[in-house]
Amino acid sequence: MDMSSERREEEPMTAVMPEVDRVGYEIHGWVPAGFLTADDIDSIDLDVPFEIQDGDLLIMAPPSAWHDATSDDVRGYLKRRHAWAAEDMVVVVGDNIWRPDVVAVAVSREELLRSRARKLYPAAIEVAVEIISHDGDPAKDKLSVNRDRELKFREYALAGIPEYWIIDETADDPLDASVEIYRLRSGSYVPVRVVRLSQLLTEKP
């Protein structure tokens, strides 16, 4: 059957999260059958955050307390320097759907609320931030790190997002974070700064 000319039937999906602190998570909802693209975003009804990569659905693990606190700090910092900053917004990049941990956008909070936007496009984004979520399983950890450091690094640059931040843990201080700042030049990201989050937060706008 030619799936490109007919609406795909939606089918129920139940999935189990990868093991997180020895706790299993059941996921319930509806996902269109077959290869997924950004056009399917409005047809997907799940009770957990997800991304779409090369046609596959990626279920996002619950964030750690460190991840959540770091995201809040970064969002507060970016809100003071841009029209608005938001967490966990869906971003359409080609056929893929990504959920940066934080984005700084070129529109105000009021404009964003009035638009009732459920997804953003790269033209509206000034900074995309990914906070690396490490996994106890070395294989899963490598996939997660590579997704932020390589795949999204390339895709955000090709999409024209002016600035990309990669935030990672610091071995010597579990309360702090390392912030790598990259800016777009001639279609590619180049490193401009590496700074501790604790230092960044003390800087005036």
QUISULFEN-V29661 format. One record per helix or strand. SS is the DSSP state (helix for helix, strand for strand). FROM is the first residue (numbers start at 0). LEN is the number of residues. Records with the same first field share a line. If there is no record, write none. Layout:
SS = FROM-LEN, FROM-LEN
This chain:
strand = 9-7, 19-1, 22-1, 25-7, 44-2, 49-4, 55-4, 83-4, 89-4, 95-3, 101-4, 118-3, 124-7, 162-7, 176-9, 187-9
helix = 37-6, 64-15, 108-7, 121-3, 137-22, 196-4
